Amino acid sequence: MQASNSSSEDQKFLVRRLLISDKSKGFIELLRQLTVCDSVSDNDFEDRFHEISSLGDYHVICVIEDESSGKIIATGSVFIENKFLRNCGKVGHIEDVVVDTNARGMQLGKKVIAFLTDHARSMGCYKVILDCSLENGAFYEKCGFKQKEIQMVKYFV
């Protein structure tokens, strides 16, 4: 009985690419649960959406929409970096992964990571990398990632 419930949950929470209409479904508010995200005007959202969309499969933002509420409850992105290393290989960079606080524990983060990782693999990437807090390390390990080296950052603002 649980398998059918899981199957219906899988169909209820599908991962798809970001749509321009997702701004009105709480996309920006969801990003605020991750980090600082100021208000974004409709025009600015549309401009950035088209800029990212113009990169095609080299920058993908995915979302999960709760069909019952019409709200975006999970998101993440991956962009593909072309390298000279590894025979002019490619690396996927996963960023901005967040699941709404009210939807955690439903395996949505794993679905987002699987979608982004599969996309990077399909683009021919030899690896996919991400930065995360120490508190989230165990989650990413469950998704098949392992800690390697350290992250450094220098903010300009």
Secondary structure as GFF3:
##gff-version 3
##sequence-region A 1 157
A	DSSP	alpha_helix	2	12	.	.	.	ID=ss1
A	DSSP	beta_strand	15	17	.	.	.	ID=ss2
A	DSSP	three_ten_helix	20	25	.	.	.	ID=ss3
A	DSSP	alpha_helix	27	31	.	.	.	ID=ss4
A	DSSP	alpha_helix	42	53	.	.	.	ID=ss5
A	DSSP	three_ten_helix	56	58	.	.	.	ID=ss6
A	DSSP	beta_strand	59	66	.	.	.	ID=ss7
A	DSSP	beta_strand	71	82	.	.	.	ID=ss8
A	DSSP	alpha_helix	85	88	.	.	.	ID=ss9
A	DSSP	beta_strand	90	99	.	.	.	ID=ss10
A	DSSP	three_ten_helix	101	103	.	.	.	ID=ss11
A	DSSP	alpha_helix	108	122	.	.	.	ID=ss12
A	DSSP	beta_strand	125	130	.	.	.	ID=ss13
A	DSSP	three_ten_helix	134	136	.	.	.	ID=ss14
A	DSSP	alpha_helix	137	142	.	.	.	ID=ss15
###
